[in-house]
Amino acid sequence: MIKKLNNDVNESIEQHNLRLAEEESLRRREEQSFKKIFTHKFLGPLSIGLVVAFAGMLFENDPIIYIGTGIHMFGWFLWIKELF
């Protein structure tokens, strides 16, 4: 009976370690995911500005193009500021 209890405890520990490894893997994938680009210090404005500018070009809306270009240029400013 004691031997069976130990096997159950070992299995539960192995299951717990496996679950922790899966959670760690999921966390790493989320950190490296596409969404992380939009929260990055200078990649966020660069990518968001580019998307907004392309949307403005798609719908031929000049103010949207200017807004997207401004956001994109702000991203370039942050990138240059980060380098120096």
Residue pairs with C-beta under 8 A, 6 or more apart in sequence:
30 36
37 43
37 44
37 47
38 44
38 47
38 48
41 78
41 82
42 75
42 76
42 78
42 79
42 82
43 75
44 75
45 71
45 72
45 74
45 75
45 78
46 72
46 75
46 76
46 79
47 75
48 71
48 75
49 68
49 69
49 70
49 71
49 72
49 73
49 74
49 75
50 68
50 72
51 68
52 64
52 67
52 68
52 71
53 64
53 65
53 67
53 68
53 69
53 72
54 68
55 64
55 68
56 62
56 63
56 64
56 65
56 66
56 67
56 68
57 65
